[in-house]
Amino acid sequence: MSKARPLDPKVLRRCAGALRTLSHPERLRIVEELEKAPLSVAELTARLRRPQATVSQHLMRLRAHGLLAAERKGRTARYRVAHAGCLTILGCIRSHFSN
């Protein structure tokens, strides 16, 4: 068995921040929806049945940590998963907690 090098403290802080951001149930639901296809705020609002302001706040936090990206077309922004690690974490959650 090889010994892994300890992670840089800056990497650990960034990772902990991203995990804290993903630890919210509604944010995980957003990632689940965006796993299927890019969506606008209006589409996410309808699918999640949550107020637009709430969905926008969650999107802002996910984007701030680099977990989501937005692509603008005219006045509409479509959000997508920007970091494959989100999908890996979602997969771990499904395999460990979806019994």
C-alpha positions as CSV (number, residue, x, y, z in Angstrom):
1,M,0.0,0.0,0.0
2,S,1.4,3.4,-1.0
3,K,1.3,6.4,1.3
4,A,-0.6,9.3,-0.1
5,R,0.8,12.7,0.4
6,P,-1.1,14.9,2.8
7,L,-3.3,17.5,1.0
8,D,-2.3,21.1,1.0
9,P,-4.3,23.1,3.7
10,K,-5.6,25.4,0.9
11,V,-7.0,22.4,-1.0
12,L,-8.6,21.1,2.2
13,R,-10.3,24.5,2.9
14,R,-11.6,24.7,-0.6
15,C,-12.9,21.2,-0.5
16,A,-14.5,21.7,2.9
17,G,-16.3,24.8,1.6
18,A,-17.6,22.9,-1.5
19,L,-18.8,20.0,0.7
20,R,-20.6,22.4,3.1
21,T,-22.3,24.0,0.1
22,L,-23.4,20.6,-1.3
23,S,-24.6,19.4,2.1
24,H,-27.9,21.3,1.7
25,P,-30.8,19.0,0.5
26,E,-32.1,21.6,-2.0
27,R,-28.7,22.1,-3.5
28,L,-28.3,18.4,-3.9
29,R,-31.7,18.3,-5.7
30,I,-30.5,21.1,-8.0
31,V,-27.4,19.1,-8.9
32,E,-29.7,16.1,-9.5
33,E,-31.8,18.1,-11.9
34,L,-28.8,19.6,-13.7
35,E,-27.2,16.1,-14.0
36,K,-29.9,15.4,-16.6
37,A,-29.6,18.6,-18.6
38,P,-28.8,22.3,-18.3
39,L,-31.8,24.3,-17.0
40,S,-32.8,27.9,-16.4
41,V,-33.9,29.3,-13.1
42,A,-37.5,29.2,-14.2
43,E,-37.2,25.6,-15.2
44,L,-35.5,24.7,-11.9
45,T,-38.1,26.7,-9.9
46,A,-40.9,24.7,-11.6
47,R,-39.3,21.3,-11.1
48,L,-38.3,22.0,-7.5
49,R,-41.5,23.8,-6.6
50,R,-39.6,26.4,-4.7
51,P,-39.6,30.2,-5.0
52,Q,-37.4,31.8,-7.6
53,A,-35.5,33.8,-5.0
54,T,-34.7,30.6,-3.1
55,V,-33.5,28.7,-6.2
56,S,-31.4,31.8,-7.3
57,Q,-29.7,31.9,-3.9
58,H,-28.8,28.2,-4.0
59,L,-27.5,28.6,-7.6
60,M,-25.4,31.6,-6.5
61,R,-23.7,29.6,-3.7
62,L,-23.1,26.6,-6.0
63,R,-21.5,28.9,-8.6
64,A,-19.4,30.7,-6.1
65,H,-17.7,27.4,-5.3
66,G,-17.2,26.5,-8.9
67,L,-19.6,23.6,-8.8
68,L,-22.0,25.1,-11.4
69,A,-21.6,27.2,-14.4
70,A,-24.0,29.4,-16.3
71,E,-24.2,30.0,-20.0
72,R,-26.2,33.1,-21.2
73,K,-28.3,33.1,-24.3
74,G,-30.0,36.5,-24.5
75,R,-31.7,37.2,-21.2
76,T,-31.8,33.6,-20.1
77,A,-29.0,31.8,-18.2
78,R,-28.9,28.0,-18.3
79,Y,-27.1,26.3,-15.5
80,R,-25.0,23.1,-15.7
81,V,-22.8,21.1,-13.5
82,A,-19.3,22.5,-13.9
83,H,-17.4,20.1,-11.6
84,A,-17.6,16.3,-12.2
85,G,-16.9,15.8,-8.5
86,C,-20.5,16.9,-7.8
87,L,-21.7,13.9,-9.8
88,T,-19.3,11.6,-8.1
89,I,-20.5,12.8,-4.6
90,L,-24.1,12.4,-5.8
91,G,-23.2,8.8,-6.9
92,C,-21.7,8.1,-3.5
93,I,-24.8,9.4,-1.7
94,R,-27.0,7.2,-3.9
95,S,-24.9,4.1,-3.3
96,H,-24.5,4.6,0.4
97,F,-27.8,6.1,1.5
98,S,-30.5,5.0,-0.9
99,N,-31.2,1.6,0.6
